[in-house]
Amino acid sequence: MTELDRRHVLAALAAGGAAVAGAVPAQAKPRELTLAELRKETDVACLYHCDFGDDKRYDAMLRNINNHLSVYDFDPLNTKIVIVAHAAGIKYHLSTLAGTPWEKAAPIDPDLAKRMEALAKYGVEVYLCRITFERQKLDIGLAKDAPYIKIVPSGVATVAALQGKGFAYLKVG
C-alpha cells in the first residue's frame, strides 16, 4: 500500500470510525499474524517488549508510549509502535483473568485498559504470544476482542523479527 493509499484509508477510518465499528461483526478471536507478515511501514518504528505482569511497569510503559507518540503529533503515518507481550505481559490484554495463573492476583486497574485503548486509536498494536497461551493452557479466545490485538507465533521470535526489520527496541524496567 502506498503512503497516499494509507493516508486515504486512515482518513476514512477517522471520519467514519463509529459507523464502521458498529457495522463490523464481533471477532471470535484476534487475527493471527505470521512472522513473514510483519512490516515496517514508517521511517520510525519501535517495539515495546512486555514480558512482565507488574502494574507499575505496565503503567510506565503506557506513559512512555504516550510520550513517544506525542513527539510525532500522535500521527500513525509518522511512527509505528507495537507492544509485543508474552509470559505475564499478556494478562493486560485478556478479557478475564478467571482460569489463568493471574486470577488470584490483585485486579488490574481498569484505567490501564482505557489508556491502552486510547493509544490504539493512534495505531499502537499489541502482539500476543501464541506459545504463552499454549504453555499456560489458555484459550486464544481469552484475548480481548479488539482490532489492535493480534496473535503471533512467538513473542521472542517476533521481537527479533521486528528488530531485523528495523524496529527499535524498548523495555521499561
C-alpha positions as CSV (number, residue, x, y, z in Angstrom):
1,M,0.0,0.0,0.0
2,T,1.4,3.4,-1.0
3,E,1.7,6.2,1.6
4,L,-1.1,8.0,-0.3
5,D,-3.3,5.0,-0.1
6,R,-2.6,4.6,3.7
7,R,-3.5,8.3,4.2
8,H,-6.8,7.8,2.5
9,V,-7.6,4.6,4.4
10,L,-6.7,6.3,7.8
11,A,-8.7,9.4,6.9
12,A,-11.7,7.3,6.0
13,L,-11.4,5.3,9.2
14,A,-11.0,8.5,11.3
15,A,-14.1,10.1,9.6
16,G,-16.3,7.1,9.9
17,G,-14.9,5.2,12.8
18,A,-18.1,5.0,14.8
19,A,-20.2,3.9,11.9
20,V,-17.6,1.4,10.7
21,A,-17.2,0.0,14.2
22,G,-20.9,-0.5,14.6
23,A,-21.2,-2.3,11.2
24,V,-18.4,-4.7,11.7
25,P,-19.3,-8.1,13.3
26,A,-17.5,-9.0,16.5
27,Q,-14.4,-11.1,16.1
28,A,-14.4,-14.6,17.6
29,K,-10.7,-14.3,18.3
30,P,-7.9,-11.9,17.3
31,R,-6.3,-12.0,13.9
32,E,-3.2,-14.2,13.7
33,L,0.0,-12.9,12.1
34,T,2.9,-14.9,10.8
35,L,6.4,-13.6,11.1
36,A,6.5,-13.1,7.4
37,E,3.6,-10.7,7.6
38,L,5.3,-8.3,10.0
39,R,6.1,-5.0,8.2
40,K,7.9,-1.7,9.0
41,E,5.7,0.8,7.2
42,T,7.0,4.1,8.7
43,D,10.5,5.5,8.9
44,V,10.4,5.4,12.7
45,A,9.1,2.2,14.3
46,C,9.5,0.9,17.8
47,L,8.6,-2.3,19.7
48,Y,7.9,-2.2,23.4
49,H,8.8,-5.6,25.0
50,C,6.2,-6.5,27.7
51,D,7.0,-9.8,29.4
52,F,6.1,-8.6,32.9
53,G,2.9,-8.6,35.0
54,D,3.7,-5.6,37.2
55,D,1.1,-2.9,37.0
56,K,3.6,-0.1,37.8
57,R,5.8,-1.2,35.0
58,Y,2.9,-1.5,32.6
59,D,1.7,2.0,33.6
60,A,5.2,3.3,33.0
61,M,5.3,1.6,29.6
62,L,1.9,3.2,28.6
63,R,3.2,6.6,29.7
64,N,6.4,6.2,27.7
65,I,4.4,5.2,24.6
66,N,2.2,8.3,25.0
67,N,5.3,10.5,25.3
68,H,6.8,8.7,22.3
69,L,3.7,9.4,20.2
70,S,3.4,13.0,21.3
71,V,6.7,13.9,19.7
72,Y,5.2,12.6,16.4
73,D,2.0,14.6,16.9
74,F,0.1,11.3,17.5
75,D,0.3,10.7,13.7
76,P,0.4,7.0,12.9
77,L,1.9,7.9,9.5
78,N,5.0,9.3,11.3
79,T,5.7,6.4,13.7
80,K,4.6,2.9,14.3
81,I,4.5,1.4,17.8
82,V,3.9,-2.2,18.6
83,I,3.8,-3.9,22.1
84,V,5.0,-7.5,22.0
85,A,3.6,-9.3,25.0
86,H,4.4,-12.7,26.3
87,A,4.6,-14.5,29.6
88,A,2.8,-12.5,32.3
89,G,2.6,-9.5,29.9
90,I,-0.4,-11.0,28.2
91,K,-2.6,-10.6,31.2
92,Y,-3.3,-6.9,30.4
93,H,-4.9,-7.9,27.1
94,L,-7.2,-10.7,28.3
95,S,-11.0,-10.3,28.6
96,T,-10.9,-12.0,32.0
97,L,-8.3,-13.4,34.4
98,A,-10.6,-16.2,35.6
99,G,-8.9,-19.6,34.9
100,T,-5.5,-18.0,34.4
101,P,-2.4,-18.1,36.5
102,W,-3.2,-14.4,37.5
103,E,-6.8,-14.9,38.7
104,K,-5.8,-14.7,42.4
105,A,-3.7,-11.6,41.9
106,A,-4.9,-8.1,42.6
107,P,-7.4,-6.9,40.0
108,I,-5.9,-4.8,37.2
109,D,-6.7,-1.1,37.3
110,P,-9.4,-0.6,34.6
111,D,-7.7,2.8,33.8
112,L,-4.8,0.8,32.3
113,A,-7.1,-0.8,29.7
114,K,-8.7,2.6,28.9
115,R,-5.3,4.1,28.3
116,M,-4.3,1.2,26.1
117,E,-7.4,1.6,24.0
118,A,-6.7,5.3,23.7
119,L,-3.2,4.6,22.4
120,A,-4.6,2.1,19.9
121,K,-6.5,5.0,18.3
122,Y,-3.1,6.3,17.2
123,G,-2.1,3.0,15.6
124,V,-0.5,1.2,18.5
125,E,-0.9,-2.6,18.2
126,V,-0.4,-5.4,20.6
127,Y,1.1,-8.7,19.5
128,L,0.3,-11.6,21.9
129,C,2.5,-14.7,22.0
130,R,0.7,-18.0,21.0
131,I,3.3,-20.0,22.9
132,T,2.4,-18.3,26.1
133,F,-1.3,-19.2,25.6
134,E,-0.3,-22.9,24.8
135,R,2.1,-23.2,27.8
136,Q,-0.4,-21.7,30.2
137,K,-3.2,-23.9,28.6
138,L,-5.3,-20.7,27.8
139,D,-7.8,-20.4,25.0
140,I,-6.8,-17.8,22.5
141,G,-10.4,-16.6,22.8
142,L,-9.5,-15.1,26.2
143,A,-7.7,-12.3,24.3
144,K,-9.7,-9.1,24.3
145,D,-11.9,-8.6,21.3
146,A,-10.1,-5.6,19.9
147,P,-8.8,-4.9,16.4
148,Y,-5.4,-3.7,17.7
149,I,-4.7,-7.1,19.2
150,K,-3.0,-9.8,17.1
151,I,-1.6,-13.2,17.9
152,V,1.9,-14.0,16.8
153,P,3.6,-17.5,16.9
154,S,6.2,-16.5,19.5
155,G,6.8,-13.3,21.4
156,V,10.5,-13.5,21.5
157,A,10.7,-14.5,17.8
158,T,8.5,-11.6,17.0
159,V,10.8,-9.2,18.9
160,A,13.8,-10.5,16.9
161,A,11.9,-10.4,13.6
162,L,10.7,-6.8,14.2
163,Q,14.3,-5.7,15.1
164,G,15.5,-7.4,12.0
165,K,13.0,-5.2,10.0
166,G,14.4,-2.0,11.6
167,F,12.1,-1.6,14.7
168,A,13.9,0.0,17.7
169,Y,13.7,-2.0,20.9
170,L,12.5,-0.6,24.2
171,K,11.7,-2.3,27.5
172,V,10.5,-0.5,30.6
173,G,12.2,-1.7,33.7
